[in-house]
Amino acid sequence: MDLITKLIEYLTDPKRHVSSKVIILIFLVLSAIFINDITGFTYYSNIENRISKIKDITELRRDSSLSASTKAKLIALETEVMNRKNIIEYMSSLAAEASNSMHGISFKYPKQAPDKHADVSEKPQIVVSSIVYPTAKSGFIHLMTSSGIYIIVGIILVPILLAASANSSLTDILGGLLILAVITFGLSWINYFLFGLIPQIGNSWKWNYYLNCVLQVLVMIFYYVLGSNVKTKA
C-alpha cells in the first residue's frame, strides 16, 4: 500500500515533469501486459465468459415456446459470441490484412494486338483500365480511406518531432511521441468506427470508400474551424 501511495503522490505532484510521469505510466502498462501474458488471466477469463454466454444461449434455444425467428437470432448471437474479437485481436487481423492487401485488389489490363512495326527496344506500356475491389468489405481499405490522412501525417511528424527535440531529454522526446501516437490513434479510430456504421452503398463497398475519403476531409475541416474558433475566443 505504501508503494501505491507513493506512486500516486508522484503522479499527482505538479512539480514533477509530465514526461517522467508518462514514462512511469508506460512502464506500468507494459508490466501489466507482460504479467497478463504470462498468467493468461484475460485470455482464460474471456474463454470462461464466452462458455458461460453460450451455455445461456443454448439453454434458451431449448425453450419450445420460442418462435423460429427468435431461435434463428439466438443462433446468430451464439456465432457472434464465438467469433467476437477484442481490440488486440482485431488490430492483429487488420495488420495481417494490410500485409496481404495487394491480393485484395487486382488490376485489369486491356489486351492489345502486337504491333509488328513497334520498336522492340522500347518497354511495353500497360494501361490500367479498371480496379477490381474485393467483394467483401476490406478493413484495411476502410481504415486508409477513413483515417489515412491522420496516419500519414502522424508518420511524417515523427522525424520532425525528433529533429525539433534534438536538445531535449529522452523523457521529453518519448512523452511527445506518446502524445502524438495517442492523438493519431484516437482520431483514426473515431473515424474508423463512425464511418463503419454506414451501411453498404449499392452493390459494392467501393462507394463507401469514396464516401469515406470525402467525409475524412470534411471532418478535418470541421476540426480546423472548431480549433480556430476556440483560439479566437481564448
Secondary structure as UniProt FT lines:
FT   HELIX           2..12
FT   TURN            14..15
FT   HELIX           18..39
FT   HELIX           41..61
FT   TURN            64..65
FT   HELIX           68..83
FT   HELIX           87..99
FT   HELIX           101..103
FT   STRAND          106..108
FT   TURN            116..117
FT   TURN            120..121
FT   STRAND          130..132
FT   HELIX           139..164
FT   TURN            165..167
FT   HELIX           170..196
FT   TURN            202..203
FT   HELIX           206..233
//
